[in-house]
Amino acid sequence: MKNTQPTPPPRVVVVDLPEIRPEKYFNVVSNAPLASSLLTGYAFSRLKNQGLDVVYVDASRETDLSSFEERLLKLEPQEIHGNLLYQWENTGKLLESLKRIRSSSGAKLSLFGYFPTFFKRELEASYPFVDSIVGGDPYRSGNGGDGIFPLVKKGECAPILGSRGCWGNCTFCYAGRFFPGYGNRKVSDLLDEIEQRLREGFQKLYFVDPCFFPPGNRAIAYAEELSKGIRKRSLQFTFGLECRSDSVSRDTMDPLWEVGLREVFLGVESGSQSVLDRFNKKLPVGQNEKAIALIQKKGIKLSTGFIMFDPEVTIPELRENLSFLQRNGLLNCATNAAQLLSHKAFIYAGAPVYKKIAKELAVGGDVPYFIDYPFHDPKVERICAAMEKEAKEIYQKFQGGDIDKPKAEGVRESIRQIVEKFEELLQS
């Protein structure tokens, strides 16, 4: 008699791979856009929906690669799908770890994410043991609407994605190039996912879209439609979002505040008009200041994306940046002040300015995924190095504990010291 037992589906492991950052780049805000945090969750849900035996592994905080390898091998995977982040000199160590897992398990290995997308050809050439590199976001089709939502990690706050891509074209950013164009999800589909997160026990959400609002007047219509939907379904939660300054107005903020908006990350980037123009932000410094004032007046918690140093920045532009931060009340927390006064543009493959800088440097041989560029002005080089040292000391002192406690002991003195150091360096 023939065996009529159905063939079991292959064991598929979807994994957030270990993140092992080097000490040198301690002040990197992110080595991938926040939207990257949901790629693995979408991969899990899509593959699960295909009837596969899918297991999710969060190894993002693993530091011992031997333990990581043992953990994956115990699952006896037949396929491994990994979200790979760039980790400087530790990237190769992680890939060698995956090679050992691939060899011991015989599992097919697929990599996805921002780094594999923009460095696909180079990775394929250097690591031929990888079976496939999936560019872009193939695990998520269109703008939703099929009721398949990503798996999210348990915690206080659930990440959620309301759109794909970014309609801006900033020179230093590749977030909008990962997706094929920009598009918002249907509000009804978004509300369905919010309801699911609330049923799972989350009371706070954070929209990880690089650009929450659509462009122009569509931003107002979107804010109104979303807020009306939240009220109609009687959903109770708080949330945060990220957006550009030219999307901030009373018409966008007020409706969302009424239904739970309590935190905004604003892509300010610079307080110098010449720098904003160089970044192709296509907005005036005054618009940044208006947006900051409106958010602060509303009582919404404000965080800012700010690039103090870029390859071409000048001493006068640094002075403009400092003045901007001071007059807009953005240096009121030691950890944030350290970040704002020391942060430099981090240039990865995929960013519009990447090829330009690579060409200027006349890099011989392979161009790295990440370019650690020199500054045009040697004095700026010295100032940046000194401020990174100051910032590191503050990070080690407070370890971020003063972000929600700006009046903690030693905060005001640390702010005064780092600002005075910056002013001293500008005048030297």
N, C-alpha and C positions, 0 to 999 in steps of 0.2 A: 504494500500500500504506500502510495506517495505521501510524503510529508506535506500537509496542507497548511502548516503554521506560517503565518506571514513573516516576511523578512523584517527584522527590527530596523528602525531608521538609524542612520549613523549617529554616533555621539559627537555632537558639535560643541566646542567650548568657545564662547565669546568672552574676550578678556580685555580689561583695561590694564595695559602692560605697566610694569614698574616705572616710576619716574625718579631718576637718580640725577639730580641737578648738581653741577660742580659749584664749589664755593665761590669761584670767580664771578659768576653771574647771579649773585645773591639778590640783586635788586631788579631782576627781570619780572615785570608784572605778569607776563604769561608767555609761554612758548607755543601756544595755540589759542585761537579765539575761544571764548567761553562756550560757544555753540558746539565745540568739539566734545564737551562733556556728555552730550546726548547721543553721539554717534553710535556708541556701543549699545546703548539702550534701544535705539531703533533697530540696530542689527539683530539683537536678541529677539525682539518682538516679530520682526519680519520673518526670520528663519523659523521661529516657533510656529508662526502662522502657516508655514509650509509643511507642518507635520513632523519636523525634525526633533530629535532628542537634544534639546539645547540646554547648556549649563552656563550661567554667567559667573565669572570670576573677577573680583575687584582686587587686582594686585598693585594698584597705583602707589601704595605706600610701602611696598616691599623694598627692602634695601639689600637683602641677602639673596643673590641670584640662585644659589644652590637650593635654598628653601623654596624659591619660586618654581624651579624646575621640578623638584620633588612633588610639589603641590599639583602641578598640571599633569604630571605623569600618572599620579594616582587616579586621575579621572578617566584614564584610558581613552583619550580622544582619538577620533578618526579625522576630524577637521578642527583646525584652530583658526579663529578669526581675531586678529589683534589690532587694537587702536594704538598706533605707534606715534609717540610724540618725540620730537627732536630733543636730544639731551647732550649736545656738544660731544666731548670726548667719550662720554659714557654710552653714546648711541651704539658704537661698535661692540661694546661689552654686552649690551642687551641683545643685539642681533646674534652674537655668538652663542648666547644662552639659548635663544630660540633655535639655533642650528642644532644644539645638543638635544633639545626636546624633540625636534623634527626627526633626528636620527634615531633616537631611542624609541619613539612611539610609532613612527611611520605615518603620522598624521599629516595630512595636507595642510600647508600653512598659507594663510591669506592675510595680508596687511592692508589697513585702510587708515584714513585720517588725512589731516592737512599736510603733514610732512611727506607721507608716501605719494600724495597727489601731486605735489609740486616738485618732487625729486624722484619721480618714478623711474625714469631712464637710468639715473645714476645708481639707484638702489638695485635695480635689476642686474646691472653690470657687476656690481660689487658683491652681491649676495645671491648667487644663482640658486641656492637651496630653497629660496622662497618660491612657492608654487604660483602665487598670483598676487599682484598689487592692484587693489581696486581704487581707481581714481574717483574723486567727487563723492557724492552721497548716494550710491546705488541702492542702499537698503531702505530708502524712504522715497516713495514716488509722489510726484506732483506736490501739491500744497495740502495734503491730508484729505480728510473727508471719507476715509474708509474705516474709521473707527479703530485703527491699529495704532496704539500709543506706545511710546518707548518705556522700557523698564527704567525706573529711577531708583537710586540708592536710598535706603532709609536714612532719615535725618530730620532736622528741624525744618529745612527749606527744600522744596522740590524745584528743580530747574524745568523750564518749559520754553518751547520755541514757537513764536507766533508768526514767524516769517522766514524766508530763505534769502540769503545773500544780503547785499547792501547797495543802495542806489547812489552812494557817494563814490568818489574815485580818488581817495587820498593816496598820495604817493608812497607812504610808508606802510600801507595796510593791504593784506591779501584776503581779508575776510570775504569780500564780495566776489572773489574770483573762484571760490571753491564750488559755489552753486551756479547753475546755468541761468543767470539773471536774477532779478529780485521779484518776490511775490509774497503777499500775505496769505495766511491760511483763512479759510472761511471762518467767520466768527462763531457760527454754530458748532463747528468741529472743535474749535478752541475751547468753547464753553463746555463741551462734552468732556474734554480732557481735564479741565479744571474741576469739574464735578467728580471725576474719577480720583483725582489727587486728594480731594477733600474726603472722599470715602475711605481712602487709604490712611487717613489720619493727619495729613499735612494741613497746617493752618497758614503757612506762608509759602509764596511762590516767588520765583525770580525768573524774569524773561531774559534768556541768554542771547537773544537776537542782537547782533552788532548794531542794528538800526531798527528799533522797535516801531517807529512810525513810518508810514509811507510818505513820499515827498509831497510838498505843497499843501493845498487845501484838503487833500485826501487824509492828512493827519487828523484834522478836526473831525471829519466824518467817521474815521476809524475809532477815535476816542469815544465819540458819542454812541456809536453802534455797540462797542464792547461794554461800555458802562451801562447802557440800557439792558443789554442781555444779562449782565451780572445781577442787576436789580430785579429783572423779571423772574430769574430763577432763584432769587433770594439767597445768593451765595455769599457766605461770610468768610473773608480771608484778607490778609494783607499781602502786598507784593511790591517788587522793585523792577526796574527796567533800565535799559541803556539807550541813549539817543543822542542826536546832534542838537546843537544849540538852536538851529533855525526851525526845529520842530517844537520848541518850548513856547507856549503862550497860555494865557488863561483859558482859552478855548480847548486846549488839549489837557492841561493839568487839572483844572477844576473838576470836570466830570470823572476823571480817574481817581482823584483824591477822595471824592465822595464814596467810592466803592472799594477803597483800600490801598491806594498808592501811597507808599511811605518812604520809598528810597529811589533815587535816580543817580545813575552813573552818567555823567555828561562828558562827551568827547570834546573837551575844550582845546587841547593840544598845545596852544601857545597864546601868549598875550601880546605878541608882536605881529603887526599886520604883514610885514614882509615875510615872516616865517609861515603864517597861514597861507599866504599866496604861494610860497614855495611848496607847501604841502598840498596845494590844490584843494583847500577846504571850501573855497568859494563862499565865504561869509566874513563879515567884518568883526573886528575885535569887540565893537560895541554890542553886537548880537550876543556874543559870549557873556558879556557883563549883564545884559538884560536878562538872559536866561538864568544866570547864577542868582541874581537879585530876586527874581520871581520864585525860584525854588526855595531859597532861604526864607523869604517872607512867608511862604506857604507852610513852613515848618517841616518840609520834606528833607530827609537825610540826604545830603549831597556828597558824592564822591566825584572826582574829576580825573579824566585821562589827560595827562600833561607831559609833553616832551620838552624838557629843558635844553637838551643837547642833541643836535643833529650834525651831520658832517660839515655843513656850510655855515653853521651859526656863528654870529659875530659877537663881540663884546657889547656893542650897543643893543643888540637884540636880547642878550642875557639880562641887561639892565631893565629893558622893557618887560621882560618876563617876571623879574623880581618885583617890580613896581605893580604889575598886574595882580600877582598873587597877594601882595600886601593890601592893596586898596579894596580887594574883593573878599577879604577875610578868609583866605584859604589856608593860612599858616597857623591854625589854631590847635593843632595836634602835632606832637613831636614826630611820631612815626610818619604821618602824612607829609609833614614839612620836609622830612628827610627824603622821602620819595620824590616829592615835587621838585626839590632843589638839586637832585642828583640824577634823575632819570634821563636816559638817552634813548634815541630811536634804535630799535633792534631790527635789523634788516634781514629778512628771510626771503628765500626764493619764492616767487609768486607776487611779491610786492612790485608795483610799477617802477620804483626807483632802483630795484635790485640790479637789473642789467646795466643801468647807467653807472652805478658805483663799481660794479665788477669790471666794466670797461675802463673806468678811470684808474683803477688800481693795477690794471694790466696783469691780472692774476695769471700766473703760468700754470698750465695743466688744468686739472679739474677745479671748477669754482665751487666752494663749499656752499651748503644750504644756508648757513648763517655767515654773514660778513661782518667781522669785527674791524670796522674801518678806522683810519686815522682822521683827525679833524683837519680842516684846511688851515686853521690858525693854531700854531703850536701853543699859544697862551691858553686857548680854550681847552686844549688837551690837558694842560697842567691843572686847570680849574676843575675839569670834570674828574680827574683822578683824585684830587684832594677832596672834592665833595662826596665821591663814592666812599672814601675812607671815613669821613664824618658820618655819613648815613649809616654805614655798617655798625659804627659804635652805638648809634641811637637804636638801631634795630635790636642789637644784642642787649641793650639796657632795658628796653620796654617790651620787646617781643610782641609788638602789636597790641599789648594790653591797654594802651592809652587811647585807642581809637574810639571806644565807647565811653572812656573816662578821661576827657581832655583836661580835667582839673587834678589829675593824679599827681602825686608828689614828684617834683623834679621836671614836670612837663614844660612849664613856662621858661625855666632856666635853660633847658635843652633847646627850645625853639629859639630863644634869644642868641644862644651861642652859635647855632648853625647858620642863622641869618647873618650874624655879624661876621662869621667866617666867610660866607659867600660875598658879602660887601667888601671885605678886606681883599679877597682874591681879585675882584673886579677892579679895584683901585691900584693894585700892585703892578 
